[in-house]
Amino acid sequence: LFLTYRRAMKQLVLQYLKLFLLLGLSGVTTEHVPKYDVLASLGTLPLDGHFSFHDLPAAARDFGNLSSFPPVAVLHPGSVADIARTVRHVFLMGEHSTLTVAARGHGHSLYGQSQAAGGIVIRMESLQSVKMQVHPGASPYVDASGGELWINVLKKTLKYGLAPKSWTDYLHLTVGGTLSNAGVSGQTFRHGPQISNVNELEIVTGMN
Ligand SMILES: Cc1cc2nc3c(=O)[nH]c(=O)nc-3n(C[C@H](O)[C@H](O)[C@H](O)COP(=O)(O)OP(=O)(O)OC[C@H]3O[C@@H](n4cnc5c(N)ncnc54)[C@H](O)[C@@H]3O)c2cc1C
């Protein structure tokens, strides 16, 4: 009986140790580490821009400074087609691929929304092919890249005596970044959030 009791106690202690270890490790972020061929396949994509592999720590930071999920590559798109090609490539890897994609504006989100753990971060500010164009007239509007900073939109439109109807208080944020959460500020009560003042959006998918 004594031996059985000792064995039972030993098992109990082991169970507690396991539980302790599990609890102790539950805060650790798991990272997807894609196979080498997955990374190498990115090099086969015909791009106007390029992938970089040296600025990964920067792509794993944001304003909140609470999350850090390093990607395996950063795409600096030279064109909208680059983004479509990359998204299509990741999609074609199939549902078992661990490669994820995230657009990054100015990285001012708080909880890693613009990060991609073990995936690809698309640095939207690199997109230079979409030149900002102001269209004055009866119903004026500005055509801007999703990676453009609002401060640049303001500076450009002011030259025409115009300004966006609805802003954010802080203007060093990108067009795509604030539209993804509506874009709210002092003008919202009169004109609605920024997203309500968008005439047209180009949605980039892997099919573009
Ligand atoms: C100092 C400060 C002041 C702020 N003031 C305001 C304010 O007055 N009003 C307000 O509404 N918000 C405000 N915010 C919040 C801010 O709008 C959001 O954090 C916004 O997402 C940050 O924009 P970003 O360009 O840095 O985007 P990121 O942080 O880089 O990205 C945010 C999200 O948008 C997605 N995204 C980025 N670009 C694109 C794109 N081109 N296409 C599709 N998805 C995209 C990302 O994947 C991510 O999910 C403020 C934040 C800070 C840090």
The ligand as an ORCA input file, in Angstrom:
! r2SCAN-3c Opt
* xyz 0 1
  C       0.090     59.152    -32.274
  C      -1.133     58.532    -32.883
  C      -2.235     59.327    -33.170
  C      -3.383     58.774    -33.725
  N      -4.440     59.581    -33.993
  C      -5.566     59.059    -34.546
  C      -6.692     59.885    -34.854
  O      -6.734     61.071    -34.592
  N      -7.769     59.293    -35.443
  C      -7.794     57.950    -35.741
  O      -8.780     57.489    -36.300
  N      -6.744     57.156    -35.435
  C      -5.648     57.672    -34.858
  N      -4.599     56.858    -34.536
  C      -4.738     55.435    -34.817
  C      -4.310     55.163    -36.255
  O      -5.278     55.625    -37.143
  C      -4.161     53.665    -36.486
  O      -3.226     53.142    -35.568
  C      -3.713     53.407    -37.907
  O      -3.967     52.056    -38.208
  C      -2.242     53.716    -38.085
  O      -1.969     53.954    -39.425
  P      -0.616     53.442    -40.063
  O      -0.481     54.095    -41.402
  O       0.527     53.588    -39.151
  O      -1.018     51.900    -40.310
  P      -0.326     50.554    -39.781
  O      -0.230     50.580    -38.306
  O       0.913     50.291    -40.534
  O      -1.457     49.515    -40.235
  C      -2.682     49.455    -39.546
  C      -3.592     48.397    -40.175
  O      -3.945     48.763    -41.504
  C      -3.540     47.774    -42.421
  N      -3.071     48.492    -43.613
  C      -2.111     49.444    -43.681
  N      -2.000     49.906    -44.922
  C      -2.894     49.213    -45.674
  C      -3.257     49.250    -47.052
  N      -2.675     50.096    -47.913
  N      -4.201     48.409    -47.475
  C      -4.825     47.560    -46.614
  N      -4.545     47.490    -45.300
  C      -3.597     48.310    -44.831
  C      -2.418     47.005    -41.711
  O      -2.281     45.688    -42.201
  C      -2.927     47.024    -40.281
  O      -3.919     46.061    -40.092
  C      -3.446     57.382    -33.990
  C      -2.334     56.575    -33.707
  C      -1.189     57.143    -33.159
  C      -0.025     56.250    -32.859
*
